Amino acid sequence: PTPHIEARQGEISERIILPGDPLRAKFIAENFLTDVKQFNRVRNMLGFTGRYKGVEVSVMGTGMGTPSMGIYSYELINFYGCKTLIRTGSIGAMRSDIGICDLILAQAACWTTTAETVLGTTGTFCPIGDFEMLRKAADCARDRGIPYHVGNVLTSEFFYKPGSKKLGGMEWGEYGVLGVEMETAMLYLNAMLYGARALSILTVSNSLVTGEFVSSDKTEKGFTDMMVTALEVAVGDVREAQ
């Protein structure tokens, strides 16, 4: 066990789905997996391992923000041997052509963090997702008739812009960034640093353009297009080899 995950070796699959909300992890386990066993309760960051279409896969919440994602993704990769990590989270759209509940597949992630200071790089590090996983997610969404968008997202350390009641990050849309969330860049960073592959599959929960938003209950249980897409990507390599 680690300070944050109580699982023993072998209880977590090398393929793991990572929703921010631990109750979304519970929902995925109960509705899409068979032979489910719970492996984590520490800090109520619920984690489960089961089977999807016969292939072992795990799911666990990560909480909100880059520090939380940084802890869990680091421990999952370096202590539990996770090789395929897929974030399933919500995102605020920054373009008028992106609708509520559309999928955003994060090709790369801008960020507003101090990571360059910690890394000691002389330039700006650009965290990117795994291309093969990205292509499979796009193929899956297209085949299922799910509206989706592929491109850059913004990972922000602030949900609310300091000194304002407005959501932060809207100006990034002028540079073609699709939406803003709070975890993807850290997931991609850890995957790139420690030899894993990662992808963020995100559902638009609100629009910074129109002001529309969905309820918290729907973000927990209603984003099934995202959940199924993530599961199909997670087990795709294994099923193709069978």
N, C-alpha and C positions, 0 to 999 in steps of 0.2 A: 504493500500500500504506500501511497504518497501522502503528503499533508492534506491533499484535497480530494483524493479518489481512494476509496477503500477496497477496490477490486483486487483480487489476487491475480497472479500471472495466468494467462489463458482464459480469463473470464471476459475479456474485451476482444472483439474481432479486429482484424487489421483494416476492415472497412467500417467507417463510423459516420453517422449522420449527426450534425451538430446544430440543433436549433438553439436560439438564445433562451427561449422560454422552457424551463424544465417540464412544465405541464404539456407543452407541445411534444416533448420527447415521450412522455407517458402516453399521449394520444396516439402517436405513431406506433409505439410498441403494442398498444392494445388493439389497434385497428388494422395494422398492416403486417405484423410479424406473428409467427407461430413459435411454439416452444420457447416462450419468453422467460428469461430469468433476470431479476434486478441485480445489478452489481454495485450501484452507488446510491447512498442517501446523504452523504456528508454535505452539510449546508443546504440540504434539500435540492441539490443539483442532481436530479434523478437520472440514472443511467440504466439501460437495459440491453441485453443481447438476445437475439432470436434468429429466426430464419425468414427470408423473403424469397419466395419461389424456390425454396430448398437451399438457398445460399445463406451462410451465416453473416449477419450484419449487426452492428451495435448502434445505439442512439443515445445521446446524452446532452443535457442542457449545458450551456456555457455562460449564461448570464449576459450582462450588458457591458459593452465597452472593451477597448483594447487590452487593459490590464487583465480582465477576467479571461478573455479569449487567449491571451498570451500564456497564462498559467495552464489552462486546460489543454490547449493544443501542444504545448511543450511537453507536458507530462504524458499525454497520450502517445506522442511520437517517440519520446526518448525512454520512457519507462514501460510502456505497454506495447510498443512495436506497431502502432497504427501507421499504415502506409497510404490509405485513401481517406481523406477527410473532406466532408461536404457540409458546408454551412447552409442551413435552411432558415432564413430570417426575413424580416420585413425591411422595407426601404421606402423612403420618401422620394417620389418622382420630381424631377426638375425640368421636364419638358412637357409641352401641351399635348404631344402625340402619344404619350404613355398613359394608359388608363389604369384605374383602380383594379387591382387583382391581376394585372399583367405580370409576367415573369421578367426579371432582369437577370441575365447571366453575366457575371462580372468577369470580363476579360482581364482587367487590371484594376488597381485601386490607388487613387491619389489619397493622401492623408494629411491631417493637420495634427501631427504629433512631434515629439522630440526624438524620434527614432534615430535620425542621423547623428545626433550628439552621442547617443549610447553606442551606436555601431562604429563611430569614429570614421565614417566615410567622408571624403572630400567633396562629394557631389550628392545629388538627391537619389536615393535608392528607390526603384520602382518595383513594387511587389506585383507579380502576375500569377494568374491561375494556370492550371494544367490544360494544355491545348486539346489533348485527346478527350479528356472529360468534358471540356467545353463543347467540343463538336458533338459528342454523344448526347449531351443535354439539349443542344439545339435541335438535333435530329429527333429526339424523343418529343420535344414540345411541338415541333412541326407536324410529326406523324399523328399526334393526338389532337391537333387543332387548337393548341393553347397559344394565345398571343404572347409573344416574347420579344425581347430586345437584347442585343449583345453589345457590350462596350465597357467604357470606363465608369467606375463609381467613385464616390468620395467617402472615405472613412474619417469621421469626425470625432473628436473627443468631447464635443458639446452637442447635446440635443437641442437646447435652447441657446440662441446667440447671446453671449454676455451683454447685459444691459438692455435686453429686449425680450419681449414675450413671443417673438417670432422664432420659427425654426431656423437654425443656422445653415449656411452653405449655399443659398440660392444663387449667388454670383458664379459659382462653379459651372452652372448650366450654360453660361455663355461660352465655355470652352468645350462644349460637347459632352460633359459629364452627365450621365443618365439620372443619377439619384444619389442620395446621401444615407448612409447607415453608420454603424459604429464598431464593426469587428473585422471586416474582410482583410484589410491590409495586414493586420497582425497575424491572421491565419496564414496568409500567403507568405509572409516573411518567415515564419517558423517552418513551414513546409519547404521553402527554398533553402533555408539554412541547414536543415537536418534530414534532407533526403527523402521527404514524403511528397505526395502530390495532393493538391487541394483545389476546390472550386466552391464559389458561393453562388447558390441558386436562390434568388430573392423574390419575394412577392411584394408588389406595390400596395402598401397599407394606407398611404396618404399622398396627396399631391401638394407640393409647395406652390404650384401654379394656380390651381382651382380652389384649394382649401378643403377638398373632399378628404374623408377618412373613413376607415371601417372600425367596428367595435373591437374591444379587447377580446371578447369571446370568439369572434371570427378569426382573429390573428392566432388564437390558440388552437382552434379546431377546424377552421374553414378553408385553410390554404392547402387543400388536398392535391391540387395540380402540382404544386411545388414539391410536396412530400413524395408523390409517386415518381416524378421526374428524378429526384435525388436517389431514390431507392433503385430505379432502373439503371442509373449511371453507376451506382455503387457496386452492383452485382453483374454489370454488363460483361466484364472481362471473363469472369468465371463461367457464365452461361454460354458465351461464345466458344469457350474451350471445350465445353461438354459435348 
